[in-house]
Amino acid sequence: MQVRTARPSEYAAIGDITVAAYVDGGYVPHGHGYVDELTDTLTRASGAEVWVAVGDRGELLGSITWCPIGSTWREIARDDEGEFRMLAVADGARRQGVGRALIQACLDEARATGLAGVAISTMAEMTDAHRVYGRLGFVRAPEDDWSPVPGVDLLAFRLRF
């Protein structure tokens, strides 16, 4: 498996994988406004960095949106932190370390660029992801929990280096 920057030719497939992970996973209902954001990889890539995990045969296994300092997609990161969003793993690639590899790429980038940590927001229902975050050293930061829209409550996690 390789983690690299997404290519524009992959944006539609990335959108499909992301929507499937969130909608089919039961986290976001069909027709919710957030589905448009999940689909629109081009807009994400213009304000952040979209990375993909690619299998040995070139198949897309998952994606993540890395939001370094200056990214318009940052939500809760402090001035000395990076942030990632929209972690999504293709249905057939789950439980194979894809999510962990994508997150690790973000952590590696944060360290390489001199950041002091990484912040994330996640839905309470995303318990599988919470376990991965914990194994990587993230801790809950309840003081930074927030709600982007009524009825959507997000939990904050942070990893400080």
KEDREN-181906 format. One record per residue: residue in three letters; x, y, z of N, C-alpha, C in turn; residue number from 1. Coordinates in steps of 0.02 Angstrom, whole numbers, padded with zeros to 5 digits. Atoms other than C-alpha are relative to their C-alpha. Layout:
<pts>
PT    aa       nx       ny       nz      cax      cay      caz       cx       cy       cz     i
PT   ALA        X        Y        Z        X        Y        Z        X        Y        Z   NUM
...
</pts>
This chain:
<pts>
PT    aa       nx       ny       nz      cax      cay      caz       cx       cy       cz     i
PT   MET    00042   -00059    00000    00000    00000    00000    00045    00062    00000     1
PT   GLN   -00036   -00064    00004    00059    00175   -00043   -00049    00056    00018     2
PT   VAL    00040   -00060   -00013   -00007    00341    00025    00033    00056   -00038     3
PT   ARG   -00026   -00055    00041    00012    00487   -00094   -00055    00052   -00012     4
PT   THR    00048   -00053    00018   -00071    00647   -00154   -00048   -00027   -00054     5
PT   ALA    00049    00021    00050   -00231    00616   -00250    00010    00035   -00066     6
PT   ARG   -00003   -00028    00068   -00234    00645   -00437   -00070    00024   -00019     7
PT   PRO    00066   -00024    00021   -00374    00747   -00515   -00042   -00054   -00034     8
PT   SER    00038    00054    00033   -00423    00594   -00618   -00032   -00048    00051     9
PT   GLU    00026    00043   -00052   -00461    00507   -00452   -00055    00033    00042    10
PT   TYR    00045   -00038   -00044   -00572    00642   -00377   -00071   -00028    00003    11
PT   ALA    00069    00028   -00001   -00739    00565   -00430   -00002   -00064    00041    12
PT   ALA   -00001    00063   -00038   -00692    00395   -00360    00011    00014    00075    13
PT   ILE   -00010   -00019   -00071   -00631    00477   -00198   -00065    00024    00029    14
PT   GLY    00066   -00023   -00024   -00798    00565   -00182   -00046   -00059    00012    15
PT   ASP    00044    00059   -00008   -00888    00399   -00208    00019   -00041    00062    16
PT   ILE   -00022    00038   -00059   -00782    00310   -00076   -00019    00037    00064    17
PT   THR    00014   -00040   -00060   -00807    00452    00047   -00075    00000    00016    18
PT   VAL    00073    00002   -00011   -00995    00460    00023   -00021   -00069    00024    19
PT   ALA    00018    00067   -00021   -01008    00272    00038    00018   -00012    00073    20
PT   ALA   -00021    00011   -00070   -00910    00271    00201   -00045    00037    00049    21
PT   TYR    00041   -00040   -00045   -01017    00407    00278   -00075   -00015   -00005    22
PT   VAL    00072    00012    00009   -01189    00373    00204   -00016   -00073    00011    23
PT   ASP    00014    00072   -00008   -01186    00184    00187    00020   -00024    00069    24
PT   GLY   -00020    00017   -00068   -01098    00177    00355   -00050    00023    00052    25
PT   GLY    00052   -00022   -00045   -01251    00260    00431    00015    00063    00040    26
PT   TYR   -00020   -00060   -00038   -01164    00420    00489   -00034    00063   -00026    27
PT   VAL    00031   -00058    00031   -01244    00543    00368   -00058   -00024   -00043    28
PT   PRO    00057    00024    00041   -01418    00523    00292    00004    00023   -00072    29
PT   HIS    00006   -00020    00070   -01447    00525    00105   -00036    00068   -00002    30
PT   GLY    00033   -00064    00008   -01494    00701    00051    00024    00054    00048    31
PT   HIS   -00027   -00049   -00047   -01403    00787    00195    00049    00045   -00038    32
PT   GLY   -00044   -00048    00034   -01307    00943    00140    00074   -00019    00002    33
PT   TYR   -00070    00019   -00006   -01143    00868    00199    00021   -00049   -00054    34
PT   VAL   -00016    00047    00054   -01154    00736    00062    00032    00037   -00058    35
PT   ASP   -00030   -00039    00054   -01115    00873   -00064    00074    00014    00013    36
PT   GLU   -00070   -00012   -00018   -00955    00916    00030    00042   -00064   -00005    37
PT   LEU   -00035    00064    00004   -00907    00733    00042    00015   -00019   -00073    38
PT   THR   -00007    00016    00071   -00931    00714   -00146    00051    00044   -00035    39
PT   ASP   -00037   -00051    00036   -00839    00873   -00198    00075    00000    00017    40
PT   THR   -00071    00006   -00013   -00657    00818   -00193    00039    00058   -00030    41
PT   LEU   -00035   -00056    00033   -00604    00957   -00313    00003    00061    00046    42
PT   THR    00001   -00058   -00045   -00658    01093   -00192    00044   -00013    00061    43
PT   ARG   -00043    00017   -00057   -00574    01003   -00046    00073    00007   -00019    44
PT   ALA   -00069   -00001    00022   -00413    00986   -00145    00025    00071   -00014    45
PT   SER   -00021   -00069    00013   -00413    01173   -00183    00014    00038    00066    46
PT   GLY   -00011   -00034   -00064   -00413    01219    00003    00036   -00042    00051    47
PT   ALA   -00035    00046   -00045   -00325    01070    00081    00038   -00049   -00045    48
PT   GLU   -00035    00052    00038   -00225    00916    00028   -00040   -00064    00007    49
PT   VAL    00035    00063   -00001   -00318    00759   -00020    00050   -00055   -00017    50
PT   TRP   -00047    00056    00009   -00216    00600   -00001   -00039   -00064   -00007    51
PT   VAL    00032    00065    00009   -00257    00423   -00052    00047   -00056    00020    52
PT   ALA   -00036    00063   -00009   -00204    00249   -00003   -00016   -00041   -00062    53
PT   VAL    00006    00037    00062   -00174    00145   -00158    00029   -00070    00009    54
PT   GLY   -00023    00069   -00006   -00159   -00043   -00167    00052   -00018   -00051    55
PT   ASP   -00053    00024    00044   -00029   -00145   -00258   -00019    00000   -00074    56
PT   ARG    00024   -00001    00070   -00136   -00150   -00416   -00026    00068   -00021    57
PT   GLY    00021   -00067    00016   -00169    00037   -00412   -00070    00018    00022    58
PT   GLU    00069   -00014   -00022   -00342    00023   -00334   -00001    00048    00059    59
PT   LEU    00008   -00047   -00055   -00401    00162   -00220   -00030   -00037    00060    60
PT   LEU    00022    00034   -00061   -00418    00096   -00043   -00033    00048    00049    61
PT   GLY    00028   -00050   -00046   -00462    00257    00048    00030    00068   -00012    62
PT   SER   -00026   -00068    00007   -00431    00442    00067   -00007    00037    00066    63
PT   ILE    00001   -00043   -00059   -00403    00578    00195    00014    00071   -00025    64
PT   THR   -00012   -00070    00017   -00405    00768    00187    00044    00029    00055    65
PT   TRP   -00048   -00030   -00046   -00252    00846    00270   -00007    00076   -00004    66
PT   CYS    00011   -00072   -00004   -00277    01025    00329    00057    00032    00039    67
PT   PRO   -00056   -00031   -00034   -00111    01107    00366   -00016    00073    00019    68
PT   ILE    00009   -00070   -00016   -00091    01283    00434   -00014    00038   -00065    69
PT   GLY    00020   -00038    00059   -00175    01402    00311   -00056   -00031   -00040    70
PT   SER    00054    00033    00037   -00302    01276    00248   -00068    00029    00022    71
PT   THR    00068   -00025   -00014   -00480    01341    00235   -00045   -00055    00028    72
PT   TRP    00040    00056   -00025   -00541    01168    00289    00012   -00016    00073    73
PT   ARG   -00013    00011   -00071   -00472    01178    00465   -00062    00021    00041    74
PT   GLU    00058   -00015   -00042   -00605    01176    00601    00019    00013    00072    75
PT   ILE   -00015   -00008   -00071   -00529    01155    00774    00075    00003    00015    76
PT   ALA   -00072    00001   -00013   -00340    01149    00752    00024    00066    00029    77
PT   ARG   -00033   -00059   -00028   -00237    01270    00855    00052    00024   -00050    78
PT   ASP   -00048   -00030    00047   -00108    01382    00772    00062   -00043   -00012    79
PT   ASP   -00059    00042    00009    00029    01251    00797   -00017   -00072   -00016    80
PT   GLU    00024    00068    00015   -00073    01099    00742   -00023   -00006   -00072    81
PT   GLY    00034    00018    00062   -00126    01014    00583   -00066   -00032    00019    82
PT   GLU    00065    00032   -00011   -00295    00934    00562   -00015   -00043   -00060    83
PT   PHE    00024    00038    00057   -00370    00798    00456   -00075   -00009    00005    84
PT   ARG    00072    00007    00005   -00546    00769    00398   -00017   -00053   -00051    85
PT   MET    00029    00043    00052   -00654    00652    00296    00041   -00063   -00014    86
PT   LEU   -00033    00064    00007   -00557    00493    00328   -00052   -00050   -00026    87
PT   ALA    00047    00048    00030   -00640    00361    00218    00040   -00059   -00028    88
PT   VAL   -00030    00061    00025   -00594    00181    00180   -00052   -00037   -00042    89
PT   ALA    00045    00038    00044   -00670    00083    00036   -00026   -00062    00036    90
PT   ASP    00033    00055   -00035   -00789   -00052    00092    00042   -00064    00001    91
PT   GLY   -00038    00062    00004   -00681   -00197    00033    00069    00004    00031    92
PT   ALA   -00067   -00009   -00027   -00524   -00124    00113    00001    00013    00075    93
PT   ARG    00003   -00013   -00072   -00585   -00101    00292    00035   -00055    00039    94
PT   ARG   -00033    00045   -00047   -00492   -00181    00437    00065   -00030   -00029    95
PT   GLN   -00063    00022    00029   -00332   -00194    00335    00056    00051    00012    96
PT   GLY   -00051   -00050   -00016   -00237   -00045    00407    00001    00061   -00044    97
PT   VAL    00002   -00056    00046   -00288    00079    00273   -00011    00066    00038    98
PT   GLY    00013   -00060   -00039   -00361    00207    00393    00061    00020    00041    99
PT   ARG   -00060   -00013   -00041   -00211    00192    00508    00056    00028   -00044   100
PT   ALA   -00053   -00025    00045   -00091    00218    00360   -00013    00072   -00021   101
PT   LEU    00017   -00068    00020   -00183    00374    00305    00010    00049    00058   102
PT   ILE   -00010   -00043   -00059   -00184    00446    00481    00075    00007    00014   103
PT   GLN   -00073   -00003   -00013    00000    00401    00504    00034    00048   -00049   104
PT   ALA   -00028   -00047    00048    00040    00498    00345   -00010    00072    00023   105
PT   CYS    00013   -00067   -00026   -00041    00651    00423    00046    00015    00059   106
PT   LEU   -00044   -00010   -00058    00057    00627    00584    00072    00010   -00022   107
PT   ASP   -00067   -00008    00026    00218    00607    00486    00010    00069   -00031   108
PT   GLU   -00004   -00067    00031    00183    00765    00387    00001    00054    00053   109
PT   ALA    00001   -00049   -00054    00143    00862    00545    00068    00005    00033   110
PT   ARG   -00066    00001   -00032    00306    00809    00626    00053    00030   -00047   111
PT   ALA   -00050   -00023    00048    00407    00842    00467   -00003    00075   -00011   112
PT   THR    00007   -00072    00011    00339    01019    00453    00004    00039    00065   113
PT   GLY   -00012   -00035   -00063    00372    01060    00636   -00062    00017    00040   114
PT   LEU    00060   -00014   -00039    00194    01060    00700    00004   -00035    00068   115
PT   ALA   -00002    00027   -00068    00162    01023    00884   -00053   -00053    00012   116
PT   GLY    00051    00051   -00009    00014    00907    00855   -00050    00001   -00056   117
PT   VAL    00053    00008    00049   -00141    00859    00759   -00066   -00003    00037   118
PT   ALA    00067    00000   -00029   -00325    00889    00798   -00049   -00030   -00049   119
PT   ILE    00053    00027    00043   -00480    00802    00733   -00067    00007    00034   120
PT   SER    00069    00003   -00024   -00667    00808    00750   -00031   -00063   -00028   121
PT   THR    00031    00063    00023   -00771    00650    00738   -00069   -00007    00033   122
PT   MET    00066    00013   -00028   -00948    00593    00766    00005   -00052    00055   123
PT   ALA    00000    00047   -00056   -00985    00500    00927   -00010   -00071   -00023   124
PT   GLU    00016    00067    00024   -01048    00352    00826    00058   -00034   -00035   125
PT   MET   -00056    00028    00038   -00881    00326    00737    00049   -00035    00047   126
PT   THR   -00039    00032   -00053   -00817    00211    00874    00060   -00040   -00027   127
PT   ASP   -00057    00036    00028   -00706    00105    00760    00058    00049   -00012   128
PT   ALA   -00051   -00051    00011   -00613    00263    00711    00030    00023    00067   129
PT   HIS   -00026   -00021   -00065   -00599    00315    00894    00052   -00048    00027   130
PT   ARG   -00049    00050   -00023   -00509    00153    00933    00067    00009   -00036   131
PT   VAL   -00062   -00011    00038   -00383    00185    00794    00034    00063    00025   132
PT   TYR   -00029   -00062   -00025   -00357    00364    00855    00035   -00013    00067   133
PT   GLY   -00030    00015   -00065   -00325    00300    01031    00064   -00040   -00006   134
PT   ARG   -00060    00040    00009   -00199    00171    00972    00058    00041   -00027   135
PT   LEU   -00052   -00044    00027   -00105    00309    00882    00021    00055    00049   136
PT   GLY   -00020   -00049   -00051   -00099    00417    01039   -00045    00060    00008   137
PT   PHE    00048   -00056   -00008   -00245    00536    01016   -00036   -00007    00066   138
PT   VAL    00041   -00001   -00061   -00339    00585    01174   -00059    00046   -00011   139
PT   ARG    00060   -00041    00004   -00512    00657    01194    00016    00070    00026   140
PT   ALA   -00006   -00070   -00020   -00519    00846    01207   -00071    00029    00004   141
PT   PRO    00071   -00019   -00004   -00699    00873    01267   -00012    00075    00002   142
PT   GLU    00007   -00073   -00002   -00668    01058    01293   -00007    00030   -00070   143
PT   ASP    00004   -00023    00069   -00661    01072    01102   -00055   -00034   -00040   144
PT   ASP    00058    00028    00034   -00818    00971    01061   -00042    00058   -00028   145
PT   TRP    00038   -00054    00031   -00932    01070    00947   -00054   -00028   -00045   146
PT   SER    00055    00019    00043   -01083    01068    00834   -00001    00046   -00061   147
PT   PRO    00000   -00042    00060   -01069    01129    00653   -00070    00021   -00022   148
PT   VAL    00070   -00015    00015   -01258    01122    00629   -00042   -00034    00055   149
PT   PRO    00043    00032   -00051   -01403    01082    00747   -00009   -00074   -00014   150
PT   GLY    00010    00072    00006   -01415    00896    00779    00062   -00040   -00017   151
PT   VAL   -00063    00034    00015   -01234    00857    00733    00050    00022    00053   152
PT   ASP   -00047   -00014   -00053   -01120    00848    00884    00065   -00037   -00013   153
PT   LEU   -00065    00029    00016   -00936    00819    00853    00045   -00002    00062   154
PT   LEU   -00048    00009   -00054   -00807    00753    00975    00069    00020   -00025   155
PT   ALA   -00067   -00021    00018   -00632    00826    00975    00051   -00049    00030   156
PT   PHE   -00057    00040   -00022   -00472    00724    00989    00063    00039   -00020   157
PT   ARG   -00064   -00033    00015   -00293    00788    00994    00058   -00048    00014   158
PT   LEU   -00063    00033   -00012   -00120    00716    00982    00053    00054    00000   159
PT   ARG   -00055   -00048   -00006    00022    00825    01045    00066   -00039   -00002   160
PT   PHE   -00065    00034    00006    00201    00779    01001    00046    00023    00056   161
</pts>
